[in-house]
Amino acid sequence: MSRSQTRNHGKFWPKVRPLIWEKAQQLYQEEQARTMGADYKGITATHKELREAGYFHTAKLIILRNLKRNRTRLE
């Protein structure tokens, strides 16, 4: 068996990763709408495009910051 097949899945990242992709897509759509104006068609980007353009990284920072803020408010 490969390492990925035997490794236990965590509790944090499997829940957070979809939020990051959703936020990255939102950032991409907002940027496209802002820059294209009337020509905006609402085309979605692939995961590869979101990573290469830096949207995934930006979204990751935003989501993790928001999670930390919410966690510190609860404590």
RAKA-V42454 format. One record per residue. RES is the residue in one small letter. OMEGA is omega in whole degrees, -180 to 180 (NA if undefined). Layout:
res=RES omega=OMEGA
res=RES omega=OMEGA
This chain:
res=m omega=178
res=s omega=-178
res=r omega=-179
res=s omega=179
res=q omega=-178
res=t omega=-177
res=r omega=175
res=n omega=178
res=h omega=-179
res=g omega=179
res=k omega=-174
res=f omega=-173
res=w omega=177
res=p omega=178
res=k omega=-174
res=v omega=-176
res=r omega=178
res=p omega=177
res=l omega=179
res=i omega=180
res=w omega=179
res=e omega=179
res=k omega=178
res=a omega=178
res=q omega=178
res=q omega=179
res=l omega=178
res=y omega=-179
res=q omega=179
res=e omega=179
res=e omega=179
res=q omega=180
res=a omega=-179
res=r omega=-174
res=t omega=-176
res=m omega=179
res=g omega=-176
res=a omega=-179
res=d omega=-176
res=y omega=-178
res=k omega=178
res=g omega=-180
res=i omega=178
res=t omega=-180
res=a omega=175
res=t omega=178
res=h omega=180
res=k omega=179
res=e omega=180
res=l omega=178
res=r omega=-176
res=e omega=-178
res=a omega=177
res=g omega=-180
res=y omega=-180
res=f omega=-180
res=h omega=179
res=t omega=180
res=a omega=179
res=k omega=179
res=l omega=-180
res=i omega=-178
res=i omega=180
res=l omega=177
res=r omega=179
res=n omega=178
res=l omega=179
res=k omega=178
res=r omega=-180
res=n omega=180
res=r omega=-179
res=t omega=176
res=r omega=-178
res=l omega=-177
res=e omega=NA
